[in-house]
Amino acid sequence: MTTLEEFVTGVLEGDRTTLSRAVTLIESRRSDHQHLAAQLIAELGKHPTSAQRIGITGVPGVGKSTFIDQFGMNLIEQGHRVAVLAVDPTSQRTGGSILGDKTRMQRLAVSPEAFIRPSPAGATLGGVTRSTREAMLLCEAAGFDVVLVETVGVGQSETIVSEMVDFFLVLMLSGAGDELQGIKKGVLELADAVAVNKADGDNSLRAAQAAAEYRHALRLMAPESPNWSPPVVTCSGLTNEGLAELWQIIQQQREVFEASGERVSRRRTQQVRWMWSMIHDRLDDAFRSDPQVSALMADAIAEVEAGTLGATSAAEQLTSAFLEGSSQKERTRE
């Protein structure tokens, strides 16, 4: 078993094997692993960095992986080190995950200046894993100064993603027929920039038209920040058109937010949200592993499925059992 000191030293030295093992550690649900992971995150938190965190989302088929592969290579050519946390959809029936991002990011996958970590999303909303925030910190401590978080982008709450990054980029497609409807409209409200991808060849004109529609839509929305109005551009991950402009936009937003103090205030707010997220995760783990809850869970589920017990009553029954068990443990310790 790797010790805490070995993990800290290896990650800070940028050892990719240790970094991979550290990410596996923080993803583990074992209590001893979670305890060690918490210690590791605390130690690495003593070494703050100025890394740029970028969330990238978009519906399946928008070309996220192709875009990230080219975008990441551009940054590496400029001297950056790029980490990609790519979260794959997970089957709710089997728990299986595709985990194919490394095959879709062929150049980044073999670059010594890049680190790609595909992880299954599981049941987590927002298209990110429970440990995405911790994985970002590990990558930054290992010397990666740009961290890209690619989300599932299949209709889950993207709010979670936007609340853990410095810049939230939304990739859109032209000609989808519902540019301004449903979830797309909701995602637009979170965007720091919108890029209509695949703006190449015969699709260039349609992409420009779609970009004009998005600009009009954004003008009707109140921007999240008083210091930044999200720009809309066209780009092509396939031909590398518009990607340099996007990086300039990201850099410009960083300068604006640093000057206004918003970058620091956002990071502080994210830390508090991270705390609450960890509390929710720990309580969920404690609830599911509680012996009294486990003894009642199977029967409660069966009764709810059969319609003989209401969901509200079942939740009350299980919660009461958990709280009673916690009270008994407290009295025993006293």
Steps between C-alpha positions, in 0.01 A plus 500: 500500500639838399554729797377857532855631469559300182177630347583862587855479372406317180217737410704814570782362287255446215537122493218386272474151651461642849250756372289225340509297820407808702194564282402134543539546875263797518246316285494203737202451729699303759508680833876454550564635149272796563687581820836490322357701209380771739849523650655518152269780388573692820876473446486598133271789587802657669653546154258732316536555126370751246369236259215584266193279542278472194174309479391388153153370431275429205252244377629166369619543143612861544861390467630557854781244483626615160484859620690422823764299317581794271452768767727313741772454238487873424559576867785250526669667202482824698681340793205398718445163664143378454292261710169372370243354736262334257185357654321227305131413525421207725225250442238521775417133437844339497730772634713459188688793349642552152825666615600568142633854528864396474431342163322816381784727620779319321764775505443608859499138613863454396630847591733508803363846583140375527315283746163351411289335764170349384262418782144363511241758599293251699177647632647843569314797360682751287695245301788496745618246752488547876877548498542742209593792726764292677637374168539858381704584809722194448568592138583859593736385775672277242581805289218509247413867461189452285232254613219420257187332637297337224147425618255237383271765356185290484254726678611480861544808715802678357486740794730265692766533233480877472542526877836321505687670213628846417360500146199310369499443124187375327542337159196515274400355166329676213189367334380303802158664468462583869793732567317712754273244662504290814828415662703691242345823618579408860862422416536832319427679825806335657742554210806724512520451124306315232673342201312356204723208406546324164502836320688363202429420135137517396395548861678836543201712401256305720740532791521877453120522493471291817759722671291807412195336660693424817630856520144626479388255768781600736411866464158416644657335806654670799869404512610308807788742555474880485855502365461257210263455206540151348624523140377267225745373239522232235776240496607166363689249708567307180672783311623701803307807389400739778677312781772762541228763536330293768820478705535878471144536631579273795812702578307825469233380743772399746658847483163669550407278795842534663480879473148510645571242771232269365742216430597485868141536620385223262770266626399569861136431423600180323691387808186536714294310243768232492469470878124447478544253215741297713259511793219369280724223367616395847145498636384295202778247558424485873129456435544217248753315716304532826409151631149596610427661165642202314275266700190691388601610150412190298151466653436873463591495132287192440201659671536826308523308173192296595308812592436389857722773646521857381835648406461773763428248774792283392736795505376596847543144624856467370604847613363439849694173520819680396455782750414257778812297424711816505350600837576157647861524384532843659358376830739206494798731451384711796 
